[in-house]
């Protein structure tokens, strides 16, 4: 009787593990990852209509912006960015160009993005 109960319990545990295994193996769903900020001239004034390109490794994206504002925004998929990635920001406008680098933190991945001011 005890052997039958142990065998039954083992079968139940094995069945539960088999059901849980595919769920544990599935990758996490992708989430939106937002990078935004403002572009300023060297004196601190807004630089409206600035073109901002953000590059991660060999993939680049153009951020959305407006000719009436110095605000830029890029919405990526969380699968495009990982913690410790070094992003390169290239900004052109107001008679100058600027390149900066930014290292993505693990907390920013969890939070779904970050804000970076370009001056």
N, C-alpha and C positions, 0 to 999 in steps of 0.2 A: 504494500500500500504506500509506504513512504517513498519507495523508488518510483512508483507511478506519479506521485505528487511532484517529486523533484523533476522528473522528465517533463511533466506538463508545464511546470514553471519555466524550465529551460526553453521549451518550445515557444511559450508566450514571449519570453524575453528576446529570443532570437527573431521572432516575427516582428516585434516592435522595433528592434534595431534595423531590420531590413527595410521597414517602412520609413524610418527616420533617416537612413543613409542618403537616399536621393535628395531629400530636402537640405541636408547639411552640405552636399556636394554642389548645389546650385550656387552660381555667383550672386553676389549682392546686386540688387537692382540699381540701375544708374539713376542718379539724381542730378538736377540742374546745379551747375557751378557758375556763380556770377562773379565777374571781375568788373569793377567800376571805379570811377574816380573823376577828378577834375584836372585839367591841364592849365598851368599858369605860365606866364612869361617870367623871365628871370627877375623882374622887379615885383612879382606877386600879382600883377593884374591878370584877369582871365584871358585865356587864349582861345577864342571861339573858333569852332570849325576845324579843330586840329584832327589830322589823320593819325590814328593810333593802331599799330599792328602789334599783336602779341604772339610770340613764338615759343613753343615748347618742343625742344629737340629740333626736329626738321619739319614740324607742322606749324603753319602760321594762320592766324585769323585776323580779320579786320574788325575792329570794334565799331559799334554803332555810335554815331555822333550827329550833331546838328550844327549847321552854320551859325545858328543863333545862340549857341551855348558852348561852354568849355567842358561839359560833362561827356564822358564816354562810358560805354557799357558793352560787355561781351558776355553772352550766355553760352556756356559750354555744357557738355555732359560730364559727369564726374569720372567717367572712364577716360577722359582726355587729360586729366591732371591727377597727380599723386603727390603725397607728402614728399618733401625734399626735392621736388622738381625745381629747376631753375628756369624761370620764365624771363624772356627778353622783351622789353617794351621799347618799341621804336615810335617816336612821336615827331610829327612834322607840322609846323604851322607857325604863324607870327614871325616869319623870316628866320626861323632857326629849326634845327633838328636836335633831338635828344634821345639817347639810348640809356636805359637803366636795366638792371637785373634784379629779380625778386625771387627768393626761395620760399616755396609754399610750405606752410606748417601743417602738421597733422590736424590741429584744431580747426584750421580753415577748411579742410576737407570735410570734417564733421559738420561745420557750420554752413557749408554750401557756398563758400566764396570769401572774397575780401575786397577791400577798397585800397587803391594805391594812387596817391597824389603824384602828379608829374610836374616838376618845377624846373 
